[in-house]
């Protein structure tokens, strides 16, 4: 088969599928805006969004549409050039989050077009109005979300099939569309994620040498921001550090913004959260690791005594599934995306998102009951293998859904 994957930040969710389909002998192509993704056997083509209004100026209020249209035109122009060069794919798979699917069916009308959906926004009942500490700044925030949703609906119009990773994400879409959306997780490489009780590493060039010999509480997020509950973790620091004089906290994450609104100008969310901590904090026992290379990220989780995961009602992070596969002792927020994956007291412990005291209490329970916690962690890995292992659990479902046979290389 000839298969085209489209993702402005390729590989994104499509890396494992593209890699294995190429290894099986399918002709695999990828379109995106990054310059040099390297996946053996995948023919990658970069496109440029067409020129348009500066989203930093007054057009920012229209950014969900203008930015999407610039990408849609850019990728369609590239697709048309590839078609003129002879590319007629059997299958086109597009992450719809950036508008790229809009015109591709007109370029390749004979292909099967599959839309990968991540999230449908809502003014009430999901992430936007979840946290009273960070209220909606003005009604135009809602208008921009409606523009994003309009682009999602346009993607439905040109899709032959639709898919999303979790039931929670599927159920953010209007009821009249849900039956059209399959639920298939991206999958993770379980075999590459093995627990290691002997794990140890130095955090930072001059940081401490950490291991399982002393309790280490870990928290990981792409960026320190409200969406992933960083402010709750910061408020919990005094209580966490009081649990054991040897305890250290490792916080993984950058100081930009991925999903939340931007912090006050001239500050970071980390600055804001520090200023709101009620009690004293021994910062020599709190280690900010920044954004780690993936092998180091895994190493930190391997030595973790308790791993924290928090999120608003929003897209679930791969990192939670990876933590389960690594047999982490997980303490997580009792929010719908998490509750779909973590079974309380079986594969992890849950606490109300805004209750930092209960977060501390659940961490204390893990540290005080190592046998119970270890059994819970083993069950978490079993659940990750059964539901999320790419090769054994999700690849067969992807193959059936996409209609890609297992071809022989050569």
N, C-alpha and C positions, 0 to 999 in steps of 0.2 A: 504493500500500500504506500501511497504518497500522503504523508501527514504533515500538516502545518500547525505549529503552536504559536500563539500570539500573546505576548505579555510585555508591557513596556519595560519591566524590570526583569526580563528573562534571565534565569529559568523560573524564578518564583516557585509556584506550586507544581510546575511541569517538569522539573529537572529529572526526577526518577523515571517518569513515563517516557520522556524523550530519549533518555539514555538507554533504557532497556529495549524500546522499540527499534532504535538504531542498531543496537547489538544483535537483534534478531534478524536484521536484514531489510527492514522497512526503510524507505527513503524518508528521512525526517528533516524538516526545515523549521526554522524558528525566526520570528520577526520581533524586534524590540528596539528600544532606544539606547540600551547600554552598548558599549563598543566591543568588548572582547570576552564574552562568556565562552568557555571552552568545554564542550561536551563531545567526547569522541563520536564521530559518525554523524553529528548534527550539522547541517549546513545553515549557518546563522547569517542573517541579513539585518543590518541596522537601518532604521529610518529616522528622519528628522520631522518633528511636528511642523506643519506649515506655519509661516509667519502669521501673527495675529496680535490682538490688543495685549498690552502689558498687564498681566494680572495683578501687579503690585499697585497699579493706579486705580482710577475710579472703577475700572472694569472688574475689580476684585469681587464685587457683589455678583457678577455673572460667571465667576471663574469655573464653577462646576460644569458649565456648558461650554464656555470658550476654550478652556483647556482640553476638554474631551473632544471637541470638534477639531481642534488643531491636530490632535493625535489621530483621530479618525481619518482625516484627509491625508495626513502624512503616511500612515500605514497603507491606506488604499492606493495611493500613488505608487508606493513600492510594490504592492501586490500586482498592480497592473503591469508594471515593468517586468516582473517575474513571469506573469502570464504571457506577455509578448515574447519572452525567452523560452516559452514552452512548458512552464509549470502549470499543471492542472491537477490539483490535489484531490484525493478521495475524501479527506477528512480535514476540517479546520476546527481547532479548539482554541477558544479565546477567553481570557479573563476579562470580564465585562467592566471591571471597576474603573477603567480609564477611557471608555468610549471607543475602543479600537474595533469593535465588531460592526460598527454602524453600516459601513459600505461594502464589507468584504463579500457578502452574499451576491452583490451585484457584479463583483469582479469574477467570482468563482461560483456561478449559479448551480453547477452540477455537483459540487461537493456537499457533504453532510456537515452542517455547521452546529457545533456544540458550544453552548454558553456556560462558562463557569462563573457562578454568582457567589459573592462573599457575604453581602449584607444589604438589607433594605431598611432605610432609616425611618424613624417615627418621631413625631413631636412629643408623644407621651408613651410611657411604659417600657422604654428601652434605655439606651445610654444617655440620651440628651437631658432628660429631667431626673436622672437617677440620684445625683449627688447635690444636696442642698447647699453644700459648702462652695460649689462652683456652679451657680445658676446660669441659665441662658442669658447672655448679655443684652440681646435685643431680638425682636421678632424676625429680623432679616436672617438670623442664624437658621431659623426654621425654613425660611424661603429657600435658602441655599440647599438645605437637605431635600426639599421637594424638587429642586432642579436635578440633584443627583439621582433621585428616584425616577424622574422623567427619563433620564438617560438609561436607567436600568430597564424601564418598560420598553424603550426603543430597542434595546438589545433582545428582549423577548420576541419582538416583532420579526426579527431576522434569524431567529434560532430554530433549528430543527429539533434540538433537545437541550435540556438544561440540567445542571448539577450543582450541588453545594456540599460542603464537608460535613455539617452536623445538622441534627434535627432542629436545634435552636435557631441556627442560621436560616434554615428552610422556613421556619415558622415566623420569621420577621417579615416575610413577603405576604401580600394580600391573600386572603383565603382562596380566592378564585384562581390563583396561580399555583398554589402549593402542590396540587396533584401533578403538575407538569414538571416538578423539580425532583430529580433523583438525589439521594443522600449517599455520597461516597467520600470518605475521608481521603486526604492526600496520601496518608500512610507515612510511616517512619521506618528507618533502617534499624530494626530491633537488634540484629546480630552485631551491629557496630556500637550498640549501646549496652555495655555489660557492666554490672555493678562491680566495684573493686573496693573491698573493705580496707585494703592497704594503701589507698590513694593518698598522696601528699603532694603539696606544691607550695611555692612561695608566691604570695599575692603581691604583684608589683615588684619593681626592681629592688626596692629597699624594704619591702613589706615583710610580714611575719611568715614563718614556715608553718603551714596548717596541715592537720591530719585528723583522723578519727580519734586521736589520743585526747583531744579536748573538744568540747561541744562547739560546733560551728553551725550557725543559722544562716541559710542562704536565701537570697531573693534576687530574681532575675527579671528584667524587662528590657525591651529595646531602648526605651528612653525613660528616665525618671519623670513621671507625669501622673495626673489624677486618674486617667482611664484605667491604668493597671494598679491602682490602689497604693501608689508610692507614699502618699500622705499618711495613710493609715499605718504603714510600716514604720515611717519616721516617728509617728506618735507613740508607737509601741516600743521604741528603742529603750527608754528608761526601764520599763518593766522587763524586757528581755534581758538586759544586762544585769538586772538584779537577781535573775534566776540562778546564776552561777558565776563566781568571780573569774572563772576561766573562760567563760563563753565569749565568743566573738561573732560578729555579724558581717557577712560579705554581701555587698550590694553591687550587682552587675547591671549596668545600663548607662547610656549616654546622657548628655545634658541638652539635647535638642527636644523636638516634639514629633511624635508619630501620629497620634490620634486626638489629643486634647487641644483645647484652645491654647494660645501662647501665653506665657506668664507675663507679668508687668514688664514693660520695656526696661532693659538694662539688668534684668535678673534671670535666673533659671528657676525651674520648679524646685530644684534641690534647695536653693536659697530660701524660697518661700516656705517650704516644708520645715526646714531647720528652725526658722523663726517662730514656728507655731508649736514647737514641742514644749510641753508643760514642765517637765522635770529635767534634772541634770543628766547629761550624757557624757560618758567617758569615750571621747572620740578616738582614743588610741586603740579601742577595741572594735571600732566600726571601720570597715575597709571598703572604699569605693574603688571597684575594679575597672570601671568604665565598660566599654564594649570589647569583650574578649574574643580572640580567635576561637573558632568552634572547638578545637581540641581542648583548649584551656577551660572553656565554658563547661564542657563535659567533665573535666577533671574536678572543677569546683563542686559540681553536683555529686560526684562520686564520694567526696569526702564530707559531704553535708550530713549533719546530725538531724536537722529539720529543714525542709525546703518550703518556703512560703510562695503561694501563688494567689494573686488577687486580680479580679477584673470586674469592671462594670458589666451589665448585660450587653455584650459585644462579641466580636469574633474571638474564638478560643485560640490561644497561642499554642504553637507546636511544643513550646518548652514544657508545658504541663505533661503532655504525653511522653516526652523524652525523660522527664523526671520520674514518671511511673516506670518506664522501661529500665531505668538505672536503679530501681528499688529505693528511691528516696522516701523518707518519712515525710509525707505531705500534709501541710496544714494550709487550707485554702478557703477562699470566701464562698459563702453559700449563695452564689448567684447562678441563674439558670444555665449559662454555658458550662460552668464547673459541675453543677449537679447532674448534668447529662453524662459525665465521665466518672466522677468520684462518688463511690458509694460510702456514706458516712460509717466510720468505724470498721469498714472492711478494706477499703483501698486508700483511705485518707481520713483526716478529721476536718470538719467544716466549722466555720464561725460566721456570725453576721458581719457583713462587709465593713460596717462603720464602727464595730466594737473592738477597739484595740486591746481592751482588757481581756476579752474572751480569746482573742488571738494569742495573747501571752499565756493564758490558762491552758490552751490546747498545746502550745509548745511545751509547757511544763509537763503536761501529761505524757507527751512523747518521751521527754528526757527521763521521766521518773519510771517509765514502764518500757524498758528496752526490748524485752521479749515480745510483748504485745505489739510494739511498734515495728519490730523486725518482721513479724508474721504479716502485719498489714502491708508492709512494703513489698513482701514477696507476692502477696495477692495482687498488688498494684501492677507488678510486672506481668503476671499471668493475664490480667485484664488487658494490658497494653498489647501483648502478643496476640491474644484472641481477636481483638477489635481493630488494631491499628498497624500490625506488621505489614509492610508494603508487599513483600513477596507472597506471603501466605494468606493474608486477609483482604487487602484492598486491591492489589493488582488483578486478581481474577475478576473482581467486580468491575474494575475499570475496563478490562479487556472485553467483557461481555457488553458493557454499556456502550463503549466506543465502536465495537464491532471490529476489533483489531485481532487477527489470528496470530498465533505464536508461529512466526516464520523462522526458518533456519537461516543463519548467516551464511554467506557465500553461495 
